[in-house]
Amino acid sequence: MLEKAVLGMAFLRLLSGSIEIFAAILMLRFNSVEKALMINSSLALVGPIILILTTTIGLVGIVGNISVMKIVWILLGVAFILIGVKS
């Protein structure tokens, strides 16, 4: 039996991948650099949201097995990733 947290994380990643594939299909369909850039820019919002949600589900799933300090380090790492991508 799969854990609920793992199932939720996998579902979010499948959703994210499906959105990426759909965006690629839209880019091909519109066949315009300007529209492709707009579609690509909208994907910049999806990635970090999926990252945060997936990490949150994972942390909730292991919250009983991990120390508070390790959770702080994980959240700090995610924050650094988001800051690095934004810059």
Biopython code that builds the backbone (N, CA, C, O; Angstrom):
import numpy as np
from Bio.PDB.StructureBuilder import StructureBuilder

atoms = [
    (1, "MET", "N", (0.847, -1.187, 0.000)),
    (1, "MET", "CA", (0.000, 0.000, 0.000)),
    (1, "MET", "C", (0.891, 1.248, 0.000)),
    (1, "MET", "O", (1.844, 1.338, 0.775)),
    (2, "LEU", "N", (0.580, 2.182, -0.854)),
    (2, "LEU", "CA", (1.343, 3.424, -0.937)),
    (2, "LEU", "C", (0.931, 4.376, 0.183)),
    (2, "LEU", "O", (-0.234, 4.445, 0.574)),
    (3, "GLU", "N", (1.919, 5.102, 0.681)),
    (3, "GLU", "CA", (1.608, 6.125, 1.683)),
    (3, "GLU", "C", (0.886, 7.286, 1.008)),
    (3, "GLU", "O", (1.123, 7.586, -0.162)),
    (4, "LYS", "N", (0.002, 7.933, 1.762)),
    (4, "LYS", "CA", (-0.770, 9.043, 1.204)),
    (4, "LYS", "C", (0.129, 10.197, 0.788)),
    (4, "LYS", "O", (-0.113, 10.843, -0.232)),
    (5, "ALA", "N", (1.166, 10.457, 1.577)),
    (5, "ALA", "CA", (2.073, 11.559, 1.254)),
    (5, "ALA", "C", (2.787, 11.288, -0.067)),
    (5, "ALA", "O", (2.920, 12.187, -0.898)),
    (6, "VAL", "N", (3.244, 10.059, -0.260)),
    (6, "VAL", "CA", (3.936, 9.700, -1.498)),
    (6, "VAL", "C", (2.977, 9.793, -2.672)),
    (6, "VAL", "O", (3.346, 10.283, -3.740)),
    (7, "LEU", "N", (1.764, 9.333, -2.487)),
    (7, "LEU", "CA", (0.754, 9.404, -3.537)),
    (7, "LEU", "C", (0.458, 10.857, -3.915)),
    (7, "LEU", "O", (0.352, 11.183, -5.097)),
    (8, "GLY", "N", (0.326, 11.723, -2.916)),
    (8, "GLY", "CA", (0.082, 13.139, -3.170)),
    (8, "GLY", "C", (1.241, 13.799, -3.889)),
    (8, "GLY", "O", (1.039, 14.586, -4.814)),
    (9, "MET", "N", (2.460, 13.477, -3.464)),
    (9, "MET", "CA", (3.638, 14.053, -4.111)),
    (9, "MET", "C", (3.743, 13.597, -5.568)),
    (9, "MET", "O", (4.031, 14.400, -6.456)),
    (10, "ALA", "N", (3.510, 12.325, -5.802)),
    (10, "ALA", "CA", (3.576, 11.789, -7.159)),
    (10, "ALA", "C", (2.491, 12.409, -8.040)),
    (10, "ALA", "O", (2.738, 12.730, -9.202)),
    (11, "PHE", "N", (1.293, 12.574, -7.484)),
    (11, "PHE", "CA", (0.207, 13.187, -8.249)),
    (11, "PHE", "C", (0.572, 14.612, -8.668)),
    (11, "PHE", "O", (0.339, 15.006, -9.810)),
    (12, "LEU", "N", (1.143, 15.377, -7.742)),
    (12, "LEU", "CA", (1.531, 16.755, -8.085)),
    (12, "LEU", "C", (2.590, 16.775, -9.179)),
    (12, "LEU", "O", (2.552, 17.630, -10.063)),
    (13, "ARG", "N", (3.529, 15.844, -9.127)),
    (13, "ARG", "CA", (4.567, 15.787, -10.167)),
    (13, "ARG", "C", (3.981, 15.367, -11.507)),
    (13, "ARG", "O", (4.394, 15.876, -12.549)),
    (14, "LEU", "N", (3.019, 14.439, -11.493)),
    (14, "LEU", "CA", (2.344, 14.066, -12.733)),
    (14, "LEU", "C", (1.560, 15.242, -13.299)),
    (14, "LEU", "O", (1.557, 15.471, -14.508)),
    (15, "LEU", "N", (0.897, 15.985, -12.420)),
    (15, "LEU", "CA", (0.164, 17.171, -12.847)),
    (15, "LEU", "C", (1.117, 18.200, -13.456)),
    (15, "LEU", "O", (0.829, 18.781, -14.502)),
    (16, "SER", "N", (2.242, 18.416, -12.798)),
    (16, "SER", "CA", (3.228, 19.372, -13.298)),
    (16, "SER", "C", (3.754, 18.954, -14.666)),
    (16, "SER", "O", (3.875, 19.781, -15.569)),
    (17, "GLY", "N", (4.064, 17.681, -14.815)),
    (17, "GLY", "CA", (4.549, 17.185, -16.100)),
    (17, "GLY", "C", (3.502, 17.310, -17.195)),
    (17, "GLY", "O", (3.821, 17.631, -18.340)),
    (18, "SER", "N", (2.256, 17.055, -16.838)),
    (18, "SER", "CA", (1.165, 17.184, -17.811)),
    (18, "SER", "C", (0.999, 18.629, -18.258)),
    (18, "SER", "O", (0.751, 18.900, -19.433)),
    (19, "ILE", "N", (1.138, 19.550, -17.320)),
    (19, "ILE", "CA", (1.051, 20.975, -17.665)),
    (19, "ILE", "C", (2.196, 21.356, -18.607)),
    (19, "ILE", "O", (1.991, 22.112, -19.557)),
    (20, "GLU", "N", (3.394, 20.838, -18.347)),
    (20, "GLU", "CA", (4.548, 21.120, -19.208)),
    (20, "GLU", "C", (4.319, 20.586, -20.628)),
    (20, "GLU", "O", (4.605, 21.269, -21.611)),
    (21, "ILE", "N", (3.803, 19.367, -20.719)),
    (21, "ILE", "CA", (3.537, 18.784, -22.041)),
    (21, "ILE", "C", (2.459, 19.579, -22.776)),
    (21, "ILE", "O", (2.584, 19.850, -23.970)),
    (22, "PHE", "N", (1.406, 19.949, -22.056)),
    (22, "PHE", "CA", (0.342, 20.748, -22.654)),
    (22, "PHE", "C", (0.882, 22.090, -23.154)),
    (22, "PHE", "O", (0.489, 22.566, -24.219)),
    (23, "ALA", "N", (1.781, 22.695, -22.378)),
    (23, "ALA", "CA", (2.377, 23.972, -22.790)),
    (23, "ALA", "C", (3.200, 23.786, -24.062)),
    (23, "ALA", "O", (3.166, 24.638, -24.950)),
    (24, "ALA", "N", (3.933, 22.691, -24.157)),
    (24, "ALA", "CA", (4.723, 22.431, -25.366)),
    (24, "ALA", "C", (3.813, 22.262, -26.579)),
    (24, "ALA", "O", (4.121, 22.750, -27.666)),
    (25, "ILE", "N", (2.694, 21.570, -26.388)),
    (25, "ILE", "CA", (1.746, 21.391, -27.484)),
    (25, "ILE", "C", (1.169, 22.741, -27.914)),
    (25, "ILE", "O", (1.016, 23.003, -29.107)),
    (26, "LEU", "N", (0.849, 23.596, -26.938)),
    (26, "LEU", "CA", (0.337, 24.927, -27.272)),
    (26, "LEU", "C", (1.365, 25.744, -28.051)),
    (26, "LEU", "O", (1.022, 26.445, -29.003)),
    (27, "MET", "N", (2.636, 25.646, -27.634)),
    (27, "MET", "CA", (3.681, 26.372, -28.350)),
    (27, "MET", "C", (3.745, 25.931, -29.802)),
    (27, "MET", "O", (3.848, 26.760, -30.706)),
    (28, "LEU", "N", (3.685, 24.625, -30.023)),
    (28, "LEU", "CA", (3.721, 24.110, -31.391)),
    (28, "LEU", "C", (2.477, 24.532, -32.178)),
    (28, "LEU", "O", (2.563, 24.858, -33.361)),
    (29, "ARG", "N", (1.346, 24.521, -31.521)),
    (29, "ARG", "CA", (0.085, 24.860, -32.199)),
    (29, "ARG", "C", (0.062, 26.332, -32.628)),
    (29, "ARG", "O", (-0.343, 26.649, -33.746)),
    (30, "PHE", "N", (0.501, 27.233, -31.729)),
    (30, "PHE", "CA", (0.486, 28.663, -32.056)),
    (30, "PHE", "C", (1.598, 29.036, -33.031)),
    (30, "PHE", "O", (1.444, 29.978, -33.809)),
    (31, "ASN", "N", (2.719, 28.309, -33.000)),
    (31, "ASN", "CA", (3.823, 28.529, -33.925)),
    (31, "ASN", "C", (4.258, 29.987, -33.980)),
    (31, "ASN", "O", (4.496, 30.539, -35.054)),
    (32, "SER", "N", (4.357, 30.597, -32.806)),
    (32, "SER", "CA", (4.750, 31.999, -32.708)),
    (32, "SER", "C", (5.717, 32.147, -31.534)),
    (32, "SER", "O", (5.450, 31.675, -30.429)),
    (33, "VAL", "N", (6.842, 32.809, -31.793)),
    (33, "VAL", "CA", (7.836, 33.001, -30.741)),
    (33, "VAL", "C", (7.253, 33.819, -29.590)),
    (33, "VAL", "O", (7.500, 33.516, -28.423)),
    (34, "GLU", "N", (6.489, 34.844, -29.916)),
    (34, "GLU", "CA", (5.905, 35.701, -28.882)),
    (34, "GLU", "C", (4.965, 34.908, -27.971)),
    (34, "GLU", "O", (5.026, 35.025, -26.747)),
    (35, "LYS", "N", (4.098, 34.102, -28.580)),
    (35, "LYS", "CA", (3.153, 33.307, -27.784)),
    (35, "LYS", "C", (3.889, 32.224, -27.009)),
    (35, "LYS", "O", (3.517, 31.914, -25.876)),
    (36, "ALA", "N", (4.923, 31.646, -27.601)),
    (36, "ALA", "CA", (5.715, 30.628, -26.915)),
    (36, "ALA", "C", (6.392, 31.222, -25.683)),
    (36, "ALA", "O", (6.472, 30.573, -24.639)),
    (37, "LEU", "N", (6.877, 32.452, -25.806)),
    (37, "LEU", "CA", (7.487, 33.115, -24.648)),
    (37, "LEU", "C", (6.456, 33.386, -23.561)),
    (37, "LEU", "O", (6.760, 33.258, -22.375)),
    (38, "MET", "N", (5.254, 33.754, -23.949)),
    (38, "MET", "CA", (4.194, 33.986, -22.960)),
    (38, "MET", "C", (3.844, 32.684, -22.238)),
    (38, "MET", "O", (3.680, 32.665, -21.018)),
    (39, "ILE", "N", (3.732, 31.610, -22.996)),
    (39, "ILE", "CA", (3.415, 30.313, -22.395)),
    (39, "ILE", "C", (4.552, 29.885, -21.473)),
    (39, "ILE", "O", (4.309, 29.409, -20.364)),
    (40, "ASN", "N", (5.782, 30.053, -21.925)),
    (40, "ASN", "CA", (6.937, 29.680, -21.111)),
    (40, "ASN", "C", (7.006, 30.503, -19.829)),
    (40, "ASN", "O", (7.356, 29.979, -18.771)),
    (41, "SER", "N", (6.676, 31.777, -19.918)),
    (41, "SER", "CA", (6.686, 32.634, -18.729)),
    (41, "SER", "C", (5.635, 32.198, -17.716)),
    (41, "SER", "O", (5.863, 32.263, -16.508)),
    (42, "SER", "N", (4.493, 31.757, -18.211)),
    (42, "SER", "CA", (3.458, 31.294, -17.279)),
    (42, "SER", "C", (3.896, 30.011, -16.575)),
    (42, "SER", "O", (3.468, 29.750, -15.451)),
    (43, "LEU", "N", (4.741, 29.210, -17.218)),
    (43, "LEU", "CA", (5.260, 28.004, -16.573)),
    (43, "LEU", "C", (6.202, 28.339, -15.423)),
    (43, "LEU", "O", (6.410, 27.517, -14.530)),
    (44, "ALA", "N", (6.769, 29.537, -15.442)),
    (44, "ALA", "CA", (7.662, 29.944, -14.355)),
    (44, "ALA", "C", (6.915, 30.032, -13.033)),
    (44, "ALA", "O", (7.535, 29.952, -11.972)),
    (45, "LEU", "N", (5.609, 30.194, -13.074)),
    (45, "LEU", "CA", (4.802, 30.203, -11.849)),
    (45, "LEU", "C", (4.490, 28.796, -11.371)),
    (45, "LEU", "O", (4.419, 28.547, -10.168)),
    (46, "VAL", "N", (4.304, 27.878, -12.305)),
    (46, "VAL", "CA", (3.888, 26.519, -11.956)),
    (46, "VAL", "C", (4.991, 25.779, -11.207)),
    (46, "VAL", "O", (4.721, 25.129, -10.197)),
    (47, "GLY", "N", (6.227, 25.871, -11.688)),
    (47, "GLY", "CA", (7.343, 25.126, -11.097)),
    (47, "GLY", "C", (7.534, 25.368, -9.606)),
    (47, "GLY", "O", (7.547, 24.411, -8.831)),
    (48, "PRO", "N", (7.685, 26.625, -9.183)),
    (48, "PRO", "CA", (7.874, 26.881, -7.754)),
    (48, "PRO", "C", (6.666, 26.483, -6.898)),
    (48, "PRO", "O", (6.829, 26.030, -5.765)),
    (49, "ILE", "N", (5.465, 26.652, -7.435)),
    (49, "ILE", "CA", (4.272, 26.269, -6.679)),
    (49, "ILE", "C", (4.270, 24.765, -6.441)),
    (49, "ILE", "O", (3.995, 24.312, -5.330)),
    (50, "ILE", "N", (4.577, 23.987, -7.481)),
    (50, "ILE", "CA", (4.624, 22.531, -7.344)),
    (50, "ILE", "C", (5.739, 22.135, -6.376)),
    (50, "ILE", "O", (5.553, 21.234, -5.559)),
    (51, "LEU", "N", (6.886, 22.794, -6.458)),
    (51, "LEU", "CA", (7.994, 22.511, -5.545)),
    (51, "LEU", "C", (7.577, 22.726, -4.097)),
    (51, "LEU", "O", (7.827, 21.874, -3.244)),
    (52, "ILE", "N", (6.949, 23.846, -3.819)),
    (52, "ILE", "CA", (6.530, 24.163, -2.448)),
    (52, "ILE", "C", (5.476, 23.173, -1.969)),
    (52, "ILE", "O", (5.561, 22.677, -0.846)),
    (53, "LEU", "N", (4.494, 22.883, -2.800)),
    (53, "LEU", "CA", (3.432, 21.955, -2.393)),
    (53, "LEU", "C", (3.971, 20.548, -2.171)),
    (53, "LEU", "O", (3.604, 19.892, -1.195)),
    (54, "THR", "N", (4.833, 20.079, -3.060)),
    (54, "THR", "CA", (5.395, 18.745, -2.919)),
    (54, "THR", "C", (6.257, 18.642, -1.665)),
    (54, "THR", "O", (6.175, 17.657, -0.930)),
    (55, "THR", "N", (7.074, 19.647, -1.423)),
    (55, "THR", "CA", (7.904, 19.662, -0.222)),
    (55, "THR", "C", (7.047, 19.700, 1.033)),
    (55, "THR", "O", (7.345, 19.016, 2.012)),
    (56, "THR", "N", (5.989, 20.493, 1.009)),
    (56, "THR", "CA", (5.088, 20.587, 2.161)),
    (56, "THR", "C", (4.442, 19.240, 2.464)),
    (56, "THR", "O", (4.392, 18.818, 3.619)),
    (57, "ILE", "N", (3.952, 18.571, 1.433)),
    (57, "ILE", "CA", (3.346, 17.257, 1.635)),
    (57, "ILE", "C", (4.368, 16.289, 2.208)),
    (57, "ILE", "O", (4.059, 15.533, 3.129)),
    (58, "GLY", "N", (5.575, 16.305, 1.674)),
    (58, "GLY", "CA", (6.631, 15.430, 2.180)),
    (58, "GLY", "C", (6.973, 15.714, 3.631)),
    (58, "GLY", "O", (7.145, 14.790, 4.425)),
    (59, "LEU", "N", (7.070, 16.987, 3.978)),
    (59, "LEU", "CA", (7.388, 17.350, 5.366)),
    (59, "LEU", "C", (6.266, 16.943, 6.319)),
    (59, "LEU", "O", (6.524, 16.462, 7.422)),
    (60, "VAL", "N", (5.031, 17.137, 5.891)),
    (60, "VAL", "CA", (3.901, 16.725, 6.724)),
    (60, "VAL", "C", (3.933, 15.207, 6.924)),
    (60, "VAL", "O", (3.593, 14.708, 7.996)),
    (61, "GLY", "N", (4.344, 14.481, 5.883)),
    (61, "GLY", "CA", (4.406, 13.026, 5.975)),
    (61, "GLY", "C", (5.478, 12.517, 6.913)),
    (61, "GLY", "O", (5.336, 11.433, 7.478)),
    (62, "ILE", "N", (6.564, 13.287, 7.094)),
    (62, "ILE", "CA", (7.652, 12.821, 7.960)),
    (62, "ILE", "C", (7.796, 13.623, 9.243)),
    (62, "ILE", "O", (8.764, 13.450, 9.983)),
    (63, "VAL", "N", (6.844, 14.491, 9.505)),
    (63, "VAL", "CA", (6.979, 15.405, 10.640)),
    (63, "VAL", "C", (7.190, 14.670, 11.970)),
    (63, "VAL", "O", (7.850, 15.202, 12.863)),
    (64, "GLY", "N", (6.656, 13.491, 12.113)),
    (64, "GLY", "CA", (6.839, 12.743, 13.357)),
    (64, "GLY", "C", (8.187, 12.066, 13.452)),
    (64, "GLY", "O", (8.619, 11.699, 14.544)),
    (65, "ASN", "N", (8.866, 11.891, 12.318)),
    (65, "ASN", "CA", (10.129, 11.150, 12.285)),
    (65, "ASN", "C", (11.367, 12.029, 12.193)),
    (65, "ASN", "O", (12.483, 11.511, 12.159)),
    (66, "ILE", "N", (11.201, 13.326, 12.151)),
    (66, "ILE", "CA", (12.331, 14.226, 11.908)),
    (66, "ILE", "C", (12.312, 15.359, 12.927)),
    (66, "ILE", "O", (11.250, 15.792, 13.376)),
    (67, "SER", "N", (13.494, 15.829, 13.280)),
    (67, "SER", "CA", (13.589, 16.896, 14.274)),
    (67, "SER", "C", (13.167, 18.238, 13.672)),
    (67, "SER", "O", (13.185, 18.427, 12.456)),
    (68, "VAL", "N", (12.796, 19.144, 14.539)),
    (68, "VAL", "CA", (12.376, 20.475, 14.102)),
    (68, "VAL", "C", (13.523, 21.191, 13.391)),
    (68, "VAL", "O", (13.301, 21.905, 12.413)),
    (69, "MET", "N", (14.730, 21.002, 13.873)),
    (69, "MET", "CA", (15.885, 21.667, 13.262)),
    (69, "MET", "C", (16.096, 21.201, 11.819)),
    (69, "MET", "O", (16.438, 22.006, 10.953)),
    (70, "LYS", "N", (15.894, 19.914, 11.561)),
    (70, "LYS", "CA", (16.045, 19.413, 10.198)),
    (70, "LYS", "C", (14.948, 19.978, 9.289)),
    (70, "LYS", "O", (15.203, 20.262, 8.119)),
    (71, "ILE", "N", (13.742, 20.143, 9.812)),
    (71, "ILE", "CA", (12.662, 20.749, 9.029)),
    (71, "ILE", "C", (13.023, 22.190, 8.677)),
    (71, "ILE", "O", (12.789, 22.635, 7.554)),
    (72, "VAL", "N", (13.588, 22.909, 9.628)),
    (72, "VAL", "CA", (14.019, 24.289, 9.377)),
    (72, "VAL", "C", (15.076, 24.312, 8.265)),
    (72, "VAL", "O", (15.017, 25.161, 7.377)),
    (73, "TRP", "N", (16.040, 23.388, 8.308)),
    (73, "TRP", "CA", (17.071, 23.334, 7.274)),
    (73, "TRP", "C", (16.473, 23.040, 5.898)),
    (73, "TRP", "O", (16.890, 23.624, 4.898)),
    (74, "ILE", "N", (15.500, 22.138, 5.853)),
    (74, "ILE", "CA", (14.844, 21.813, 4.576)),
    (74, "ILE", "C", (14.113, 23.036, 4.034)),
    (74, "ILE", "O", (14.244, 23.365, 2.855)),
    (75, "LEU", "N", (13.349, 23.707, 4.884)),
    (75, "LEU", "CA", (12.621, 24.902, 4.447)),
    (75, "LEU", "C", (13.578, 26.004, 4.004)),
    (75, "LEU", "O", (13.315, 26.713, 3.032)),
    (76, "LEU", "N", (14.678, 26.138, 4.716)),
    (76, "LEU", "CA", (15.687, 27.125, 4.339)),
    (76, "LEU", "C", (16.283, 26.779, 2.970)),
    (76, "LEU", "O", (16.522, 27.670, 2.155)),
    (77, "GLY", "N", (16.521, 25.493, 2.719)),
    (77, "GLY", "CA", (17.040, 25.054, 1.422)),
    (77, "GLY", "C", (16.072, 25.365, 0.291)),
    (77, "GLY", "O", (16.481, 25.830, -0.772)),
    (78, "VAL", "N", (14.786, 25.106, 0.522)),
    (78, "VAL", "CA", (13.771, 25.418, -0.489)),
    (78, "VAL", "C", (13.731, 26.926, -0.748)),
    (78, "VAL", "O", (13.619, 27.364, -1.893)),
    (79, "ALA", "N", (13.823, 27.713, 0.326)),
    (79, "ALA", "CA", (13.822, 29.176, 0.183)),
    (79, "ALA", "C", (15.020, 29.632, -0.661)),
    (79, "ALA", "O", (14.883, 30.505, -1.519)),
    (80, "PHE", "N", (16.190, 29.038, -0.412)),
    (80, "PHE", "CA", (17.372, 29.396, -1.194)),
    (80, "PHE", "C", (17.211, 29.014, -2.669)),
    (80, "PHE", "O", (17.650, 29.753, -3.551)),
    (81, "ILE", "N", (16.586, 27.871, -2.939)),
    (81, "ILE", "CA", (16.336, 27.487, -4.319)),
    (81, "ILE", "C", (15.449, 28.512, -5.004)),
    (81, "ILE", "O", (15.729, 28.935, -6.125)),
    (82, "LEU", "N", (14.385, 28.906, -4.330)),
    (82, "LEU", "CA", (13.456, 29.881, -4.928)),
    (82, "LEU", "C", (14.121, 31.234, -5.127)),
    (82, "LEU", "O", (13.890, 31.890, -6.143)),
    (83, "ILE", "N", (14.939, 31.659, -4.177)),
    (83, "ILE", "CA", (15.661, 32.925, -4.320)),
    (83, "ILE", "C", (16.652, 32.835, -5.477)),
    (83, "ILE", "O", (16.775, 33.776, -6.261)),
    (84, "GLY", "N", (17.355, 31.715, -5.590)),
    (84, "GLY", "CA", (18.322, 31.528, -6.666)),
    (84, "GLY", "C", (17.675, 31.518, -8.041)),
    (84, "GLY", "O", (18.237, 32.050, -8.998)),
    (85, "VAL", "N", (16.520, 30.928, -8.143)),
    (85, "VAL", "CA", (15.820, 30.878, -9.426)),
    (85, "VAL", "C", (15.273, 32.242, -9.797)),
    (85, "VAL", "O", (15.252, 32.605, -10.974)),
    (86, "LYS", "N", (14.831, 32.999, -8.809)),
    (86, "LYS", "CA", (14.237, 34.316, -9.052)),
    (86, "LYS", "C", (15.271, 35.319, -9.547)),
    (86, "LYS", "O", (14.961, 36.170, -10.381)),
    (87, "SER", "N", (16.492, 35.226, -9.042)),
    (87, "SER", "CA", (17.532, 36.214, -9.372)),
    (87, "SER", "C", (18.006, 36.110, -10.789)),
    (87, "SER", "O", (18.876, 36.875, -11.207)),
]
sb = StructureBuilder()
sb.init_structure("model")
sb.init_model(0)
sb.init_chain("A")
sb.init_seg("    ")
for serial, (resi, resn, name, xyz) in enumerate(atoms, 1):
    if name == "N":
        sb.init_residue(resn, " ", resi, " ")
    sb.init_atom(name, np.array(xyz, "f"), 0.0, 1.0, " ", f" {name:<3s}", serial, name[0])
structure = sb.get_structure()
